[in-house]
Amino acid sequence: MVREDINMTRKFKVILDWDEEYQVYAVTVPLLPGCVTQGKNREEALQRIEEAIVGHIKALKIIGEPVPPGDIEIAEVQVNVS
């Protein structure tokens, strides 16, 4: 059985997506569905997603759900769109 240390540090991959219409970075955390935020620039977006991740994990613990182990792998593919 793996013990979750309260002070354990985890890294989460995030996706930053520039929204041209609203002029903000939308940020999602693929490993934590529903954990999303936005920021007017990259720095603000990353700061806000850190806060969102902490809140999301606290909520998981409150409702008795585990923090997902591991992380996801992100790959890039190239396709012809013409």
C-alpha distances in whole Angstrom, upper triangle without the diagonal:
4,6,10,12,16,18,16,19,18,21,22,25,28,31,34,37,41,43,46,47,46,46,42,39,36,33,30,26,25,21,22,25,27,27,30,33,36,38,42,41,38,37,37,35,33,33,33,30,28,28,28,24,23,25,23,20,21,22,19,17,20,20,16,15,13,14,15,13,15,19,22,25,28,31,35,37,41,43,47,48,52
4,6,9,13,14,12,15,15,18,19,22,25,28,31,34,38,40,43,45,43,43,39,36,33,30,27,23,23,19,20,23,25,24,28,30,33,35,39,38,35,34,34,32,29,29,29,26,24,25,25,21,20,22,20,17,18,20,17,15,19,19,15,14,11,12,12,10,13,16,19,22,26,29,32,35,39,41,45,46,50
4,6,9,11,10,13,14,17,19,23,25,29,31,35,38,40,43,45,42,42,38,35,33,30,27,23,24,20,20,23,25,24,27,30,33,34,38,37,34,33,33,31,28,28,28,25,23,24,23,20,18,20,19,15,16,18,16,13,17,18,14,14,11,12,13,12,14,18,21,24,27,31,34,37,41,43,47,47,51
4,6,9,7,10,11,15,16,20,22,26,28,31,35,36,40,41,39,39,35,32,30,26,24,20,21,17,17,20,22,21,24,26,29,31,34,33,31,29,29,28,25,24,24,22,19,20,20,16,15,17,16,12,13,15,13,11,14,15,13,12,9,9,11,10,13,16,19,22,25,29,32,35,39,41,45,45,49
4,5,5,9,11,15,17,20,23,26,29,32,35,37,40,42,39,39,35,32,30,27,25,22,23,19,19,23,24,22,25,26,29,30,34,33,30,28,28,27,24,23,24,22,19,19,20,17,14,17,17,13,13,16,15,12,15,18,15,15,12,11,14,13,15,17,21,24,27,30,33,37,40,43,46,47,51
4,6,9,11,15,17,20,22,26,28,31,34,35,39,40,37,37,33,30,29,25,24,21,22,19,18,22,23,20,23,24,27,28,32,31,29,27,26,25,23,21,21,20,17,16,17,15,12,14,15,11,11,14,13,11,13,16,15,15,13,12,15,15,17,18,22,25,27,31,34,37,41,43,47,47,51
4,6,10,13,16,19,21,25,27,30,33,35,38,39,37,36,32,29,28,25,23,21,23,20,19,23,24,21,23,24,26,27,30,29,27,24,24,24,21,19,20,19,15,16,17,15,12,15,16,13,13,16,16,14,16,19,18,18,15,13,16,15,17,18,22,24,26,30,33,36,40,43,46,46,50
4,7,10,13,17,19,23,25,28,31,33,37,38,36,35,31,28,27,23,22,19,20,17,17,21,22,20,22,23,26,27,30,29,26,24,24,23,20,19,20,18,15,16,17,14,12,15,15,12,13,16,15,14,17,19,18,17,14,11,13,12,13,15,18,21,23,27,30,33,37,39,43,43,47
4,7,10,14,16,20,21,25,28,30,33,35,33,32,28,25,24,20,19,16,18,16,16,20,21,18,20,21,23,24,27,25,22,20,21,20,17,16,17,15,12,14,15,12,11,14,15,12,14,17,16,15,19,21,19,18,15,12,13,12,12,13,17,19,21,24,27,30,34,37,40,40,44
4,7,10,13,16,19,22,25,28,31,33,31,30,26,23,21,18,16,13,14,12,13,17,18,15,17,19,21,22,25,24,21,19,20,18,15,15,16,14,11,13,14,10,10,14,13,11,14,16,15,15,18,20,19,17,14,10,11,10,9,9,13,15,17,20,23,27,30,33,36,37,41
4,7,10,13,15,19,22,25,28,30,28,27,23,20,19,15,14,11,12,11,12,16,17,14,16,17,19,20,23,21,18,17,18,16,13,14,15,12,10,13,13,10,11,15,14,13,16,18,17,18,21,22,21,19,16,12,12,11,9,8,11,12,14,17,20,24,27,30,33,34,37
4,6,10,13,16,19,22,25,27,25,24,21,17,16,12,10,7,9,7,9,12,14,11,13,14,16,18,21,19,16,16,17,14,11,13,14,10,9,12,12,9,11,14,12,12,15,17,15,17,20,21,20,18,15,11,10,11,9,7,8,11,11,15,18,21,24,27,30,31,34
4,7,10,13,17,19,22,25,23,22,19,15,14,10,9,6,7,8,10,12,14,12,12,14,15,17,20,18,15,15,16,14,11,14,14,11,11,14,13,11,14,16,15,15,18,19,18,20,23,23,23,20,18,14,13,13,11,7,7,8,8,12,14,18,21,23,27,27,31
4,7,10,13,16,19,21,20,19,15,12,10,7,6,5,7,9,10,11,12,10,9,11,12,13,16,15,12,13,14,10,9,12,12,8,10,13,11,10,14,15,14,15,18,19,18,21,23,24,24,21,19,16,15,16,14,11,10,11,10,13,14,18,20,23,26,26,29
4,6,10,12,16,18,17,16,13,9,8,5,5,6,8,11,12,12,13,11,10,11,11,13,15,14,11,13,14,10,10,13,13,10,12,15,14,13,17,18,16,18,21,21,21,24,26,26,27,23,22,19,17,19,17,13,12,12,10,12,12,15,18,20,23,22,26
4,7,10,13,15,14,13,10,6,6,5,7,9,11,14,15,15,15,13,10,10,9,10,12,10,8,11,11,8,8,12,12,10,13,15,14,14,18,19,18,20,23,23,23,26,28,28,29,26,25,22,21,22,20,17,15,15,13,15,14,17,19,21,23,22,25
4,6,9,12,11,10,8,5,5,6,9,12,13,16,17,16,15,14,11,11,9,10,12,11,10,13,13,10,12,15,14,13,16,18,16,17,21,21,20,23,25,25,25,28,30,30,31,28,28,25,23,25,23,19,18,18,15,16,15,17,18,19,21,20,23
4,6,9,9,7,6,4,6,9,12,15,17,20,20,19,18,17,13,12,9,10,9,9,9,13,13,10,13,16,15,15,18,19,18,20,23,23,23,25,28,27,28,31,32,33,34,31,31,28,27,28,27,23,21,21,18,19,17,19,19,21,22,20,23
4,6,6,5,5,6,7,10,13,16,18,21,21,20,18,17,14,12,10,10,10,11,12,15,14,12,15,18,16,16,20,21,19,21,24,24,23,26,28,28,29,32,33,33,35,32,32,29,28,30,29,25,24,24,21,21,20,21,21,22,23,21,23
4,6,5,7,9,10,14,17,20,22,25,25,23,22,21,17,16,13,13,11,12,14,17,16,15,18,20,19,19,23,24,23,25,28,27,27,30,32,31,32,36,36,36,38,36,36,33,32,34,32,29,27,27,23,24,22,23,22,23,23,20,22
4,6,8,11,11,15,18,21,23,26,25,24,22,21,18,16,13,13,12,14,16,19,18,16,20,22,20,20,24,25,23,25,28,28,27,30,32,31,33,36,36,36,38,36,36,34,33,35,34,31,29,29,26,26,25,25,25,25,25,22,24
4,6,9,10,13,16,20,22,25,24,22,20,19,15,13,10,10,9,12,14,17,15,14,17,19,17,18,21,21,20,23,26,25,25,28,30,29,30,33,34,34,36,34,34,32,31,34,33,30,28,29,26,27,25,27,27,27,28,25,27
4,7,9,13,16,20,22,25,24,23,21,20,16,14,10,9,7,9,11,14,13,12,15,17,16,17,20,21,20,23,25,25,25,28,30,30,31,34,35,35,37,35,35,32,32,34,32,29,28,28,25,26,24,26,26,27,27,25,27
4,6,9,13,16,19,22,21,20,18,16,13,10,6,5,5,7,9,11,10,8,12,14,12,13,17,17,16,19,21,21,22,24,26,26,27,30,31,32,34,31,31,28,28,30,29,26,25,25,22,24,23,25,25,26,28,26,28
4,6,10,13,16,19,18,18,16,14,11,8,5,5,6,6,7,10,9,6,9,12,11,11,14,15,14,16,19,20,19,22,24,24,25,28,29,30,31,29,28,25,25,27,25,22,21,21,19,20,20,22,23,24,26,24,27
4,7,10,13,16,15,14,12,11,7,6,4,7,9,10,9,12,11,7,10,12,10,10,13,14,13,14,17,17,17,20,22,21,22,25,26,27,28,26,26,23,22,24,23,20,19,20,17,19,19,21,22,24,26,24,27
4,7,10,12,12,12,11,8,6,5,6,8,11,11,9,11,10,7,8,10,9,7,10,12,10,11,14,15,14,16,19,19,19,22,24,24,25,23,22,19,19,21,20,16,16,17,15,17,18,20,22,24,26,25,28
4,6,9,8,8,8,6,5,7,9,12,15,15,13,15,14,10,10,13,11,8,11,12,10,10,14,14,12,14,17,17,17,20,22,21,23,20,19,16,15,18,17,14,13,15,13,16,17,19,22,23,26,25,29
4,6,5,7,8,6,7,9,12,14,18,17,15,16,16,12,11,13,12,8,10,12,9,8,12,13,10,12,15,15,15,17,20,19,20,17,16,13,12,14,13,10,10,12,12,15,17,20,22,24,27,27,30
4,5,6,9,8,9,13,15,18,21,20,18,19,19,15,15,17,16,12,14,16,13,11,15,16,13,14,17,17,15,18,21,20,20,17,16,13,11,13,12,9,8,10,10,13,15,17,20,22,25,25,29
4,6,9,9,11,14,17,20,23,23,20,21,21,17,16,18,17,13,14,15,13,10,13,14,11,11,15,15,13,16,18,18,17,14,12,10,7,9,9,7,7,10,11,15,17,20,23,25,29,28,32
4,6,6,9,12,15,19,22,22,20,20,20,16,15,17,15,11,12,13,10,8,11,11,8,9,12,11,10,13,15,15,15,12,11,9,8,11,12,10,10,14,15,18,20,23,26,28,31,30,34
4,6,8,12,15,19,22,22,21,22,21,17,17,18,16,13,15,15,12,11,14,13,10,11,14,13,12,15,17,15,16,13,13,12,11,14,15,13,12,15,16,19,20,23,25,27,30,29,32
4,6,9,13,16,20,21,20,21,19,16,16,17,14,12,14,14,10,10,13,12,9,12,14,12,12,16,16,15,17,14,15,14,14,17,18,16,16,18,18,21,23,25,27,28,31,30,33
4,7,11,14,18,18,17,17,16,13,13,13,11,8,10,10,6,7,10,9,7,10,12,11,11,15,16,16,17,15,15,13,13,16,17,14,15,18,17,21,22,25,27,29,31,30,34
4,7,11,14,15,14,15,13,10,11,12,9,7,10,10,7,9,12,11,10,13,15,14,15,18,19,19,21,19,19,16,16,19,19,17,16,19,18,20,21,24,26,27,30,28,32
4,7,11,12,12,13,10,7,9,10,7,6,10,9,7,10,13,12,12,15,17,16,18,20,21,22,24,22,22,19,19,22,22,19,19,21,20,22,23,25,27,29,31,29,33
4,7,9,9,10,8,5,8,10,7,8,11,11,10,13,15,15,15,18,20,20,21,24,25,25,27,25,25,23,23,25,24,21,21,22,21,23,23,25,27,28,30,28,31
4,5,7,8,5,4,8,9,7,9,12,12,12,15,17,17,18,21,22,22,24,26,27,28,30,28,28,25,25,27,26,24,23,24,22,24,24,27,28,29,31,30,32
4,7,8,6,7,10,11,11,13,15,16,16,18,20,21,22,24,26,26,28,30,31,32,34,32,32,29,29,31,30,27,26,27,24,26,25,28,28,30,31,30,32
4,6,5,6,9,10,11,12,14,16,16,18,20,21,22,24,26,27,28,30,32,33,34,32,32,28,28,30,28,25,25,25,23,24,23,26,27,29,30,29,31
4,6,5,6,9,10,11,12,14,15,16,19,20,21,22,24,25,27,29,30,31,33,30,29,26,26,27,25,22,22,22,19,21,21,23,25,27,29,28,30
4,5,5,6,9,10,11,13,14,15,17,19,20,21,23,25,26,28,29,31,32,30,29,25,26,26,25,22,23,23,21,23,23,26,28,30,32,31,34
4,5,5,6,9,10,11,12,14,16,17,18,20,21,23,24,26,27,29,30,29,28,25,25,27,26,23,23,24,23,25,25,28,29,32,34,32,35
4,5,5,6,9,10,10,12,14,15,16,18,20,21,22,24,26,27,28,26,26,22,22,24,23,20,20,21,20,22,22,25,26,29,31,30,33
4,5,5,6,9,10,10,13,14,15,17,19,20,21,23,24,26,27,25,24,20,20,22,20,18,18,19,18,20,21,24,26,29,31,31,34
4,6,5,7,9,10,11,13,14,16,17,19,20,22,23,25,26,25,24,20,21,23,22,20,21,22,21,24,25,28,30,32,35,34,37
4,5,5,6,9,10,11,12,14,15,16,18,20,21,23,24,23,22,19,20,22,22,20,21,22,21,24,25,28,30,32,35,34,37
4,5,5,6,9,10,10,12,14,15,16,18,20,21,22,20,20,16,17,19,18,16,17,19,18,21,22,25,28,30,32,32,35
4,5,5,6,9,10,11,13,14,15,17,19,20,21,20,19,15,16,18,17,16,17,19,19,22,24,27,30,32,35,34,38
4,5,5,6,9,10,11,12,14,16,17,19,20,19,19,16,17,19,20,18,20,22,22,26,27,30,33,35,38,37,40
4,5,5,6,9,10,10,12,14,15,17,18,17,17,14,15,18,18,17,18,21,21,24,26,29,31,33,36,35,38
4,5,5,6,9,10,10,12,14,16,16,15,14,11,12,14,15,13,15,18,19,22,24,27,30,32,35,35,38
4,5,5,6,9,10,11,12,15,15,14,14,11,13,15,16,16,18,21,22,25,28,31,34,36,39,38,42
4,5,5,6,9,10,10,12,14,14,14,12,14,17,19,18,20,23,24,27,29,32,35,37,40,39,42
4,5,5,6,9,10,11,12,11,11,9,11,14,16,15,17,21,21,25,27,30,33,34,37,37,40
4,5,5,6,9,10,10,9,9,6,9,12,14,14,17,20,21,25,28,31,34,36,39,39,42
4,5,5,6,9,10,10,10,9,13,15,17,18,20,24,25,29,31,34,37,39,43,42,46
4,5,5,6,9,8,10,10,13,16,19,19,21,24,26,29,32,34,37,39,42,41,45
4,6,5,6,5,6,7,10,13,16,16,19,22,24,27,30,33,36,37,41,40,44
4,5,5,6,7,8,11,14,17,18,21,24,26,30,33,36,39,41,44,43,47
4,5,8,10,11,14,17,20,21,24,28,29,33,35,38,41,43,46,45,49
4,6,9,11,14,17,20,21,23,27,29,32,35,37,40,42,45,44,48
4,7,9,12,15,18,20,22,26,28,32,35,37,40,42,45,45,48
4,7,9,12,15,17,19,22,25,28,31,33,37,38,42,41,45
4,6,8,12,14,16,20,22,26,29,32,35,37,40,40,44
4,6,9,11,14,17,20,23,26,29,33,35,38,38,42
4,7,8,10,14,17,20,23,26,29,31,35,35,39
4,7,10,13,16,19,23,26,29,32,35,36,40
4,7,10,13,16,20,23,26,29,33,34,37
4,7,10,13,17,20,23,26,29,30,34
4,6,10,13,16,20,22,26,26,30
4,7,10,13,17,19,23,24,28
4,7,10,14,16,20,21,25
4,7,10,13,17,18,22
4,7,10,14,15,19
4,7,10,12,16
4,7,9,12
4,6,9
4,6
4
